[in-house]
């Protein structure tokens, strides 16, 4: 079975294959044998062979009834929730959140932990795995049924290798491969993705066709891009790295990119906190910044508005270039009213009328869980990719032939 090095979610697969049939069932495009035959053009007998292969793998159940177009009712095919599970991890400067989800994407347990003091990558991965095991034990699911893991990091991630590249708050993690470190604990595929990309995945509509820009506002700033319902990573994963765009102003923190006035150094949550601390305020985290912003202190509000204006200016250029339908704001700082108001004002002031027309700027649906929800989606895309299911079906068929008596 392919493991960490073989990312199969974007791999080609044959129309009408076992994996393709599973894709149709999983997406609700065809949920009966007759519907599969109509959708794929396969004969009923071939559809039966495909469905039976999925049933042997424990991936599909067939029960209940659904309305047919006439004649007798057809039994409904659906993904077996007990066929396994995936793990999602959202790792940030001050937190480590873990969620477990079934193969339908339903999160059945979620835990929040403080940040890991020892930032050495191997120790952090060991801590991540320990949290997954603890969560699985509490939920009474076997680790042997784990089908995939996705990790959200606030850092540029090389695609498709998953290599971390010059992370701002974890400089020692440059060139680290988390999938390789996880290989000491599990054979399940492990994916690593930029946190903003996962927020974009979480906010994309299930029907697809979205043109969406997701912006994460926290200690750092990042963005993820969805076009025609697909996540856009660029050539090697750097698409959406707006935080290292020159934004003007005085930097409050240094950044690994080397620019004196990059957006992250002048307008991120970390930069705002540093400016307020220098002005004598007791502030160390973005949560402290949010709390101070609610006091209507004029100095704090001015700092938030200035940061929002600089963020909005950069985003306006992105909106004019990309022309999204929606701009979704996530991350802790997206709950700051002065910051968001300044971003919105600058966006609609600077964007071309055709780009601003019908542009929807809104907060993420439950910003606190967006990264985990996106990681669940990513883990399922890989664990249940048609090419991966085809490979599992081939292995199962070969095993069945070997087991037959001579």
C-alpha positions in Angstrom: 0.0 0.0 0.0 1.4 3.5 -0.9 2.6 5.4 2.2 3.9 8.8 3.0 5.9 9.5 -0.2 2.9 8.6 -2.5 0.4 11.4 -2.4 -2.4 10.0 -4.5 -5.2 12.6 -4.2 -4.2 14.2 -7.5 -3.2 11.0 -9.2 -5.0 9.8 -12.4 -7.5 7.0 -12.2 -9.5 5.2 -14.8 -13.2 6.2 -15.2 -15.4 3.4 -14.0 -12.7 1.9 -11.8 -13.3 0.7 -8.2 -11.9 4.0 -7.0 -14.0 6.1 -9.3 -17.1 4.2 -8.3 -16.2 4.9 -4.6 -15.7 8.6 -5.5 -19.2 8.8 -6.9 -20.7 7.1 -3.9 -18.7 9.3 -1.4 -19.7 12.5 -3.2 -23.4 11.5 -3.4 -23.4 11.7 -7.2 -24.6 8.1 -7.5 -25.8 6.2 -4.4 -27.4 3.1 -5.9 -26.2 0.4 -8.3 -28.6 1.6 -11.0 -27.5 5.2 -10.6 -23.8 4.1 -10.9 -24.6 2.2 -14.1 -26.3 5.3 -15.5 -23.5 7.6 -14.4 -20.6 5.5 -15.6 -22.1 3.6 -18.5 -20.9 0.4 -17.0 -23.1 -2.7 -17.2 -25.0 -3.7 -14.1 -22.8 -6.8 -13.7 -19.6 -4.7 -13.8 -21.1 -2.2 -11.3 -21.9 -5.2 -9.0 -18.3 -6.3 -9.2 -17.0 -2.8 -8.3 -19.5 -2.5 -5.4 -18.6 -5.9 -4.1 -14.9 -5.0 -4.1 -15.7 -2.0 -2.0 -17.7 -4.0 0.4 -14.9 -6.5 0.8 -12.6 -3.6 1.7 -15.2 -2.5 4.3 -15.6 0.9 2.7 -19.2 0.7 1.5 -22.5 -0.4 3.0 -25.7 -1.0 1.2 -28.9 -0.7 3.2 -32.1 1.2 3.5 -34.1 2.3 0.5 -34.3 5.4 -1.7 -36.8 6.4 -4.3 -36.1 5.2 -7.8 -37.5 6.6 -11.0 -40.0 3.7 -11.3 -40.3 0.1 -10.4 -38.9 -1.3 -7.2 -36.9 0.8 -4.8 -33.1 0.7 -4.9 -31.0 0.1 -1.9 -28.8 3.0 -0.9 -25.0 2.8 -1.0 -23.0 4.9 1.5 -19.5 5.1 3.0 -19.2 2.9 6.0 -18.4 5.1 9.0 -16.8 2.2 10.9 -14.4 1.5 8.1 -11.7 3.6 9.7 -11.0 7.2 10.7 -8.6 10.1 10.1 -6.7 12.5 12.4 -6.4 16.2 12.0 -3.8 18.4 13.9 -3.8 22.2 14.1 -0.4 23.2 15.4 0.4 26.8 16.2 2.6 29.0 18.3 0.5 28.5 21.5 -1.7 25.5 20.8 -2.0 21.9 19.6 -5.5 20.9 18.6 -6.4 17.3 17.6 -9.6 16.0 16.0 -10.6 12.5 14.9 -13.2 12.1 12.2 -15.0 9.2 10.5 -14.8 8.5 6.8 -17.9 10.7 6.2 -15.9 13.7 7.6 -17.9 13.8 10.9 -15.6 14.9 13.8 -16.3 12.6 16.7 -13.7 13.8 19.1 -11.7 17.0 19.5 -9.2 18.1 22.1 -7.2 21.2 22.7 -3.7 21.3 24.3 -1.2 24.0 25.1 1.7 24.6 22.8 4.7 22.2 23.1 7.5 23.7 25.1 10.2 21.6 23.4 10.1 22.9 19.8 12.5 20.2 18.5 10.6 18.6 15.5 11.0 15.0 16.6 9.8 15.8 20.1 6.8 17.7 18.7 5.8 14.9 16.3 6.1 12.4 19.2 3.7 14.7 21.2 1.3 14.9 18.3 1.2 11.1 18.0 0.7 10.7 21.7 -2.3 13.1 21.5 -3.7 11.1 18.6 -3.4 7.8 20.6 -5.0 9.4 23.7 -7.9 10.7 21.6 -8.4 7.3 19.9 -8.4 5.5 23.3 -10.9 8.0 24.7 -13.1 7.5 21.6 -12.7 3.7 21.7 -11.3 3.4 18.2 -8.3 1.3 17.2 -5.1 3.0 15.9 -4.9 0.2 13.4 -8.0 1.7 11.7 -6.2 5.0 11.2 -6.3 5.8 7.4 -4.6 9.2 7.3 -3.3 12.2 9.2 -3.2 15.9 8.1 -1.2 18.5 10.0 -1.8 22.3 9.8 1.2 24.5 10.2 1.5 28.3 10.1 4.4 28.1 7.6 5.2 27.8 3.9 5.0 24.1 2.9 6.6 22.7 -0.2 4.2 20.7 -2.3 4.0 17.8 -2.7 6.8 16.8 -0.4 5.4 18.4 2.8 8.8 19.9 3.6 8.6 23.0 5.9 10.3 26.0 4.4 11.5 29.0 6.5 8.8 29.0 9.1 8.5 32.4 11.0 8.0 31.2 14.5 10.0 27.9 14.3 13.2 28.7 12.4 14.8 25.4 13.4 12.1 23.6 11.5 13.4 24.7 8.1 13.7 21.7 5.7 11.9 19.4 8.2 9.8 16.6 6.8 7.0 15.8 9.2 5.8 12.8 7.1 9.2 11.2 7.5 9.1 11.8 11.3 5.6 10.3 11.5 6.8 7.2 9.7 8.2 6.0 13.0 4.7 5.8 14.4 2.3 4.9 11.6 2.2 3.6 8.1 -0.9 5.8 7.3 -0.3 8.6 4.8 0.6 11.8 6.6 0.1 15.2 4.9 1.4 18.6 6.0 -0.3 21.8 4.8 -0.2 25.5 5.3 -2.9 26.6 7.8 -4.4 29.2 5.5 -4.8 26.6 2.7 -6.7 24.4 5.1 -9.0 27.2 6.2 -9.7 27.7 2.5 -10.5 24.0 2.1 -12.8 24.2 5.1 -14.7 27.2 3.8 -15.1 25.9 0.2 -18.7 24.9 -0.6 -19.2 21.1 -1.0 -20.7 21.6 -4.4 -17.4 23.1 -5.7 -17.1 26.0 -8.2 -15.9 28.4 -5.5 -13.6 31.4 -6.1 -12.5 32.1 -2.6 -9.6 33.8 -0.8 -9.2 32.7 2.8 -7.1 35.0 5.0 -5.7 33.8 8.4 -5.1 36.7 10.8 -3.2 35.5 13.9 0.3 35.8 15.1 1.2 35.8 11.4 -0.8 36.4 8.2 -1.5 33.9 5.5 -3.9 33.2 2.7 -5.3 30.3 0.8 -6.8 30.3 -2.7 -9.6 28.3 -4.1 -10.6 28.5 -7.8 -13.3 26.4 -9.4 -13.5 24.5 -6.1 -9.8 23.4 -6.1 -7.0 24.5 -3.8 -4.3 26.4 -5.7 -0.8 25.8 -4.3 1.2 27.2 -7.3 4.2 25.5 -8.7 5.7 24.2 -5.4 3.3 25.4 -2.6 4.1 29.1 -2.2 0.8 30.4 -3.7 -1.0 32.8 -1.2 2.1 33.8 0.8 0.9 37.5 1.0 2.5 38.0 4.4 5.9 38.7 2.8 4.6 41.5 0.6 6.0 45.0 1.2 3.4 46.9 3.0 5.1 50.1 4.2 5.3 51.3 7.7 7.6 50.7 10.6 8.3 47.0 11.4 7.6 45.9 14.9 9.0 42.4 14.6 11.6 40.8 12.4 10.7 38.3 9.7 12.7 35.5 8.0 11.9 36.9 4.6 14.4 39.7 5.0 12.0 42.6 4.0 12.0 45.4 6.6 8.3 46.3 5.9 6.7 43.0 5.0 3.0 42.7 6.0 3.8 40.2 8.7 6.4 42.5 10.4 4.1 45.6 10.4 0.5 44.3 10.6 0.3 40.8 11.9 -1.1 40.0 15.4 2.5 39.5 16.6 3.5 42.9 15.2 0.5 44.7 16.8 1.2 43.0 20.2 4.9 44.1 19.9 3.8 47.7 19.1 1.4 47.9 22.1 4.0 46.3 24.4 6.5 49.0 23.4 3.9 51.6 24.2 3.6 50.2 27.8 0.6 47.9 27.5 0.6 44.5 29.2 0.3 42.4 26.0 2.0 39.3 24.9 -0.4 37.3 22.8 -3.0 38.0 20.1 -5.7 37.2 22.7 -4.4 40.1 24.8 -4.6 42.3 21.7 -8.3 41.3 21.1 -9.1 42.0 24.8 -7.5 45.4 24.7 -9.3 46.2 21.5 -12.6 45.8 23.2 -11.8 48.5 25.8 -12.0 51.2 23.1 -8.6 52.6 24.2 -7.8 55.1 21.4 -4.1 54.0 21.1 -5.1 50.3 20.8 -7.9 51.1 18.3 -5.6 53.2 16.2 -3.0 50.4 16.1 -5.6 47.9 15.0 -7.0 50.3 12.3 -3.6 51.0 11.0 -2.8 47.3 10.7 -6.2 46.7 9.1 -5.6 49.4 6.5 -2.2 47.9 5.5 -3.7 44.4 5.3 -6.6 45.7 3.2 -4.3 47.5 0.9 -2.4 44.3 0.1 -5.6 42.3 -0.2 -7.1 44.8 -2.6 -4.2 44.0 -5.0 -4.9 40.3 -4.6 -8.6 40.7 -5.2 -8.1 42.8 -8.3 -5.7 40.2 -9.6 -7.6 37.1 -8.6 -11.2 38.3 -8.7 -12.6 36.0 -5.9 -16.3 35.8 -5.1 -15.6 35.5 -1.4 -13.0 36.8 1.0 -13.1 34.7 4.2 -11.3 36.0 7.3 -10.1 33.4 9.8 -7.7 33.2 12.8 -7.9 34.8 16.2 -7.5 38.4 15.0 -10.5 38.0 12.7 -12.7 38.7 15.8 -11.2 42.2 16.2 -14.0 44.6 15.0 -11.6 47.6 14.4 -9.2 45.5 12.4 -11.9 43.9 10.3 -13.7 47.2 9.7 -10.5 48.7 8.4 -9.7 45.8 6.1 -13.2 45.9 4.6 -13.1 49.7 4.1 -9.7 49.5 2.3 -10.8 46.6 0.2 -13.9 48.3 -1.1 -12.1 51.6 -1.5 -9.2 50.2 -3.5 -10.7 47.3 -5.5 -12.0 47.8 -9.1 -15.8 48.2 -9.2 -16.1 45.0 -11.2 -14.0 43.1 -8.7 -15.8 44.6 -5.7 -19.3 44.0 -7.2 -21.0 41.2 -5.3 -17.7 40.6 -3.3 -18.6 38.9 0.0 -16.2 39.7 2.9 -17.1 37.6 5.9 -15.7 35.7 8.9 -15.0 32.0 8.7 -17.6 29.6 9.9 -16.3 28.9 13.4 -12.8 30.3 13.0 -11.5 28.3 15.9 -12.2 25.0 14.2 -11.6 26.0 10.5 -8.0 24.6 10.4 -9.1 21.3 11.8 -12.1 21.0 9.5 -9.8 21.7 6.5 -7.3 19.1 7.7 -10.0 16.5 8.0 -11.0 17.2 4.4 -7.4 17.0 3.2 -6.8 13.7 5.1 -9.9 12.2 3.6 -9.0 13.4 0.1 -5.7 11.4 0.4 -6.9 8.4 2.4 -9.9 7.9 0.0 -8.4 9.1 -3.2 -9.6 7.0 -6.2 -6.1 5.9 -7.1 -5.5 4.7 -3.5 -8.7 2.8 -3.5 -7.8 1.2 -6.8 -4.5 0.1 -5.3 -6.2 -1.4 -2.2 -8.6 -3.2 -4.5 -5.7 -4.7 -6.6 -4.0 -5.9 -3.4 -7.3 -7.4 -2.1 -7.9 -9.2 -5.4 -4.3 -10.5 -5.5 -4.7 -11.8 -1.9 -7.9 -13.5 -2.8 -6.3 -15.3 -5.8 -3.4 -16.4 -3.6 -5.7 -17.8 -1.0 -7.6 -19.9 -3.5 -6.8 -23.6 -3.4 -4.8 -24.9 -6.3 
